[in-house]
Amino acid sequence: MIKGISVSAVVIILAGGIAFAAEHDHMHEMMKQGESKADELVELKIPAPMKAMQKKMMRQHMDTLSEITSALAKNDLNKAAEIAKDKLGWNEEEEKRCTTVEKMTGEPDFTRLGKAVHLKADELADAAKAGNRDRAISAMSELINNCNACHNRFRH
C-alpha cells in the first residue's frame, strides 16, 4: 500500500514537473518574441510632475468608463449621458490640456487623438440621452478604440 502511494506521488510529481517545464519553455518563447519588437511608441517628453498628473487623469478616465458601463448595464441612460458629458466630454478645459501637451512636446497628433476621445464621449452622451442604448454602447466601444489609438502612439 505504501509502495503504491509512493509510486503515485512520484508519478504526480513527475507529471507536474513536465507540465511546468513545458509551460516554462512556452513563456520563454513568448518573451523572446516580445523582445524582438522595438518600442515604436513616441515618448512624450514632459516634466515628471506633468507625467504623474496625466497618468492620474488617464486612470480617472478608466474609472469614468467603468461608471458609464455600469449605468448602461442598468439601462440608466440618463446617468450614462450625464457621466459621459460631464467627465469625458470635449470642452475648453480639455482643449487647453491637450494643446498644452502638444505645444510642449511638439507632437501634432496629441490634440487630434485626445479630441477624438472626448468628442466620442459627447456622441455617447447624445445617444444615451436620446434613449438609444445600442448606439451608446457602440459609441463606448469606439471611444475605447480612440483611447487605445492614443496609447498605441505615445508613452511617457
C-alpha positions as CSV (number, residue, x, y, z in Angstrom):
1,M,0.0,0.0,0.0
2,I,2.8,2.5,1.0
3,K,4.7,1.5,-2.2
4,G,1.6,2.2,-4.3
5,I,1.1,5.6,-2.7
6,S,4.8,6.4,-3.2
7,V,4.7,5.4,-6.9
8,S,1.6,7.5,-7.3
9,A,3.3,10.5,-5.6
10,V,6.3,10.2,-7.9
11,V,4.2,10.0,-11.0
12,I,2.2,13.1,-9.9
13,I,5.4,15.0,-9.2
14,L,7.0,14.0,-12.5
15,A,3.8,14.9,-14.4
16,G,3.7,18.2,-12.7
17,G,7.4,18.8,-13.4
18,I,6.9,18.0,-17.1
19,A,3.9,20.3,-17.3
20,F,5.8,23.1,-15.6
21,A,8.8,22.6,-17.9
22,A,6.6,22.8,-21.0
23,E,4.8,26.0,-19.7
24,H,8.2,27.5,-18.7
25,D,9.5,26.9,-22.2
26,H,6.4,28.4,-23.7
27,M,6.7,31.5,-21.5
28,H,10.4,31.9,-22.6
29,E,9.4,31.7,-26.2
30,M,6.7,34.4,-25.7
31,M,9.3,36.6,-24.0
32,K,11.7,36.2,-26.9
33,Q,9.1,37.2,-29.4
34,G,8.3,40.3,-27.4
35,E,11.9,41.2,-27.0
36,S,12.5,41.3,-30.7
37,K,9.9,44.0,-31.2
38,A,11.2,47.6,-31.0
39,D,9.3,50.1,-29.0
40,E,7.7,52.3,-31.6
41,L,5.8,54.5,-29.3
42,V,6.7,58.2,-29.2
43,E,7.8,59.3,-25.8
44,L,6.0,62.4,-24.6
45,K,8.8,64.5,-23.2
46,I,7.1,66.4,-20.5
47,P,8.2,67.2,-16.9
48,A,7.8,64.4,-14.3
49,P,5.0,66.2,-12.4
50,M,3.0,66.6,-15.6
51,K,3.5,62.9,-16.4
52,A,2.2,62.0,-13.0
53,M,-0.8,64.3,-13.4
54,Q,-1.5,62.9,-16.8
55,K,-1.3,59.3,-15.7
56,K,-3.7,60.1,-12.8
57,M,-6.1,61.7,-15.3
58,M,-5.9,58.5,-17.5
59,R,-6.8,56.4,-14.5
60,Q,-9.7,58.7,-13.8
61,H,-10.8,58.3,-17.4
62,M,-10.8,54.5,-16.9
63,D,-12.9,54.9,-13.7
64,T,-15.3,57.1,-15.7
65,L,-15.6,54.4,-18.4
66,S,-16.4,51.9,-15.7
67,E,-19.2,54.2,-14.3
68,I,-20.6,54.7,-17.8
69,T,-20.6,50.9,-18.4
70,S,-22.3,50.3,-15.1
71,A,-25.0,52.9,-15.9
72,L,-25.5,51.4,-19.4
73,A,-25.8,47.9,-17.9
74,K,-28.5,49.1,-15.6
75,N,-30.2,50.8,-18.5
76,D,-29.8,54.1,-16.7
77,L,-29.2,56.1,-19.9
78,N,-29.7,59.5,-18.3
79,K,-26.9,58.7,-15.8
80,A,-24.7,57.4,-18.6
81,A,-25.2,60.5,-20.6
82,E,-24.5,62.8,-17.6
83,I,-21.3,61.0,-16.7
84,A,-20.0,60.9,-20.3
85,K,-20.7,64.6,-20.9
86,D,-19.6,65.9,-17.5
87,K,-16.5,63.8,-17.0
88,L,-15.2,63.0,-20.5
89,G,-16.9,65.4,-22.9
90,W,-14.9,67.9,-25.0
91,N,-14.8,71.4,-23.5
92,E,-12.4,74.3,-23.3
93,E,-10.5,72.8,-20.3
94,E,-9.8,69.6,-22.2
95,E,-8.8,71.5,-25.3
96,K,-6.4,73.6,-23.2
97,R,-4.9,70.5,-21.6
98,C,-4.4,68.7,-25.0
99,T,-3.0,71.8,-26.8
100,T,-0.6,72.5,-23.9
101,V,0.8,68.9,-24.1
102,E,1.0,69.2,-27.9
103,K,2.9,72.5,-27.7
104,M,5.3,71.2,-25.0
105,T,6.1,68.0,-26.9
106,G,5.8,69.2,-30.5
107,E,3.6,66.2,-31.2
108,P,0.7,67.4,-33.5
109,D,-1.2,64.2,-33.2
110,F,-1.7,64.6,-29.5
111,T,-4.6,67.1,-29.7
112,R,-6.2,65.3,-32.6
113,L,-6.2,61.9,-30.8
114,G,-7.3,63.4,-27.5
115,K,-10.1,65.3,-29.1
116,A,-11.4,62.2,-30.8
117,V,-11.8,60.5,-27.4
118,H,-13.7,63.4,-25.9
119,L,-15.9,64.0,-28.9
120,K,-16.8,60.3,-28.9
121,A,-17.8,60.8,-25.2
122,D,-20.1,63.6,-26.3
123,E,-21.6,61.3,-29.0
124,L,-22.1,58.6,-26.4
125,A,-23.9,61.1,-24.2
126,D,-26.1,62.3,-27.0
127,A,-27.1,58.7,-27.9
128,A,-27.8,57.8,-24.3
129,K,-29.8,61.0,-23.7
130,A,-31.9,60.2,-26.8
131,G,-32.6,56.7,-25.4
132,N,-30.6,54.8,-27.9
133,R,-28.7,52.3,-25.7
134,D,-27.3,50.3,-28.6
135,R,-25.8,53.4,-30.2
136,A,-24.5,54.5,-26.8
137,I,-22.8,51.1,-26.4
138,S,-21.4,51.3,-29.9
139,A,-20.0,54.8,-29.1
140,M,-18.5,53.4,-25.9
141,S,-16.6,50.8,-28.0
142,E,-15.4,53.5,-30.4
143,L,-14.4,55.7,-27.5
144,I,-12.2,52.9,-26.1
145,N,-10.7,52.3,-29.5
146,N,-9.9,56.1,-29.6
147,C,-8.2,55.8,-26.2
148,N,-6.2,52.9,-27.5
149,A,-5.1,54.8,-30.6
150,C,-3.5,57.4,-28.4
151,H,-1.9,54.8,-26.1
152,N,-0.6,52.9,-29.2
153,R,1.1,56.1,-30.4
154,F,2.5,57.7,-27.2
155,R,4.2,56.7,-24.0
156,H,5.8,58.5,-21.0
